[in-house]
Amino acid sequence: MGEMEDLAVTECTRCPDLAECRSQIVNGVGPADADLLFVGEGPGANEDEQGEPFVGRSGTVLDDALRAAGLARADVRITNCVRCRPPENRDPRAAELENCREYLDREIDQIDPTVIVTLGKVPSEHLLDRDVGVTGEAGDTFDTEIAGETRTVMVSVHPAATLYDRSQEETFESTIQRAADLTGAGGQSTLGSF
């Protein structure tokens, strides 16, 4: 069905459509004991090619926001709801999210993060199990049960949103800053206060 070694899924054919068109399974990256865990939707073309989440333009936006909050990519864990790229970058289907959920739950369980930041609508709704107005709820935290444990989930806009809508940039950066402050992980922002 699917093999998981430590935190990496090594083989999986639960979603035939995805298994057929992926180049590789894209696993989470970052420390196995990170305080901050970012959860995206699924790999895009760059991620599928390089085997790492958030490496394209979205990744650059994320890296910049982390840096502004006094964090480096190496300090945080980054993963996705689904580990294989959906065809044409379509949204993952409910069944695909469900198929991959066990892996995500196991990753969350083992990392035991202080805060989980959901990047965009799909991961926010997937983990909070309700409709989410991402722009309005960005930076808000919710306690929710994941794999039998109560976890703190912070909603964030997707980093790509800042590329299409500049007004989202400040929302995104202040959300990342807030997440860093909650974990006590980041340094003082050099940008002054928002």
N, C-alpha and C positions, 0 to 999 in steps of 0.2 A: 504493500500500500504506500508506505513512505518511511524512509529511514531518517532518523535524527541522531546525529552524533554530537554530543555536547549541545551546542546551540545551532549547529549547521544541519540543514536538511540536505542529504546527499543524493537521495533518489526519491522521486515521487511521481506517480502517474494518476493521482486522484482526479485531476482535471484533464481529460484527454485533449481538449482543445488547446489548453495552455502548454501541456507537455509537448505537443506536436510542434508548436511554433516558437518555443523559447530556444535561445542558444544555450542558456544555462540557468540553474536555480540561483537566484540572488538572495543570499542570506544577510542577516544583520551584521553590522560591523561596530567595533568599539569594545571597551572593557566589559568583561563579564560581570562586573560589580558596579556598573555606572549608576550614579544617582539620578541621572537624567536620561530617559529613554524617549526617542522620537519615533513615532509610528506614521509612516506614509501609507499611501493607497497600494501601490504596486510598482514594479520596475517599468521604466520607459525604455526607449531605444538605447540610450547611452548606458543605462544600468544593465540591460540585457547583454550588451557588448562587453562591458568591463567587469561585471559580476559584483558590483557594489551599489548600494542604494544612494540616491541623491548625488550623482556625479556630474550631471549636466548643468544647465544654467540655474536650475532650482538649487542644485548643490552649492553653487557659488553664492547665491543669495543666503542660504542657510549658514554657510561658513562665515560670511561677512557679519551676519547677525550674532553668531556665536562669539566671534572675535570682539565685537562691540560690547558684548556682555561679559567679557573677560574669560571666555572659554575657548578651547580649541576643539576641533572635530575629534581629536584623539581622546578627549575627556568624556565624551558622551557616546551613548549607544544609539544607532540608527537602524531601523528595520521597517518592514512593510507588512500590511495586512495579507497580501498575497505575494509569494516569492517568485512567481513567473510572470513574464510580461504578457498581458492580454493582447490579442491581435488588434492591430491598428490603434493601440493605446486606449481601447474602449474601457469603460469602468468595469471592474470585476463584478461578475454576477453573484447573486446571493449564495448560490451553491458553491461557487469558487471561494468566496469568503469563508463559508462554513467549512469547506474541505481543509483550508489552511489554518483555521482557528486554533486547532490543537497545538500547532507549532508555535503560534504567537503566544498562546497561554503559557506554554512551557518556557518560552524565552522570558516572558514577564516574570514568571514564577522564579526562575533561576537567577535572574538579574536582580530582582527585588528592588526596583528603582524607587526613589523618593517621589518623583513626579514623572508621569507619562504625558508627553505632549503630542496631541494628535494633529497632524499636518493636513488640514483640509476636511472636506465634508465626509468623504467615505470612511476614513478611520474614526472620525468623531462619532458618527452615527453607529458604526460597527461596535465600538467599545462602550458607548453610553447607551446603546440600544434604544434610541429614540431619534426623532427629527431634530436636527441641530441647525440653527441659523449662525453659521460660522463667523461672519463679520460682527454680528451683534454680541456673540458669546466669546469672542477671542480674548484670551487672558483670564477668563473665568475658570475656576477649578470646581470639580465635582468629585465627590467620593462615590465610587461605584464598585460593585463586586466583580472581580475578574478571577476566574479559576479558584473560587472559594475564599479569596482574600479581598479585603477592602483596599482599593487603590485610589490615589489622587490622580485624576485626569484633568489636564489643562487643554482647552480647545485653542487651536491656532489656525489662522488662515494658511493656505498652502503657499510655500515660498514663490511658486510660479505666479500666484495672483499679483504679486508686487511687480512682476514684469509687464503685466497688462494694465495694471491700475496703480499708479504711483501713490495714491492716497492710502493704499494698503500697506505701504512700506513701513510707515511709522507704527501701525497696528502690529505688524509682524515683529518689528524690532523690540517694541515695548513688551510684547508677549514673551519673547525669548529672554529678555532682561528679567521679567517677573519670575519666569521658571528658574533662572539662574539664582535669583535672590532666595527663592523658596528652598533650593537645595543648599544654599550657602556655598555653592561651588564656584561661582564667577567672581572675578575681581571687580573693583568699582569701575563702572563704565567711564571711559575717558571722554565720552560725548557730553558729560554733564547730565542734568536731569531732563526727562522728556516733558 
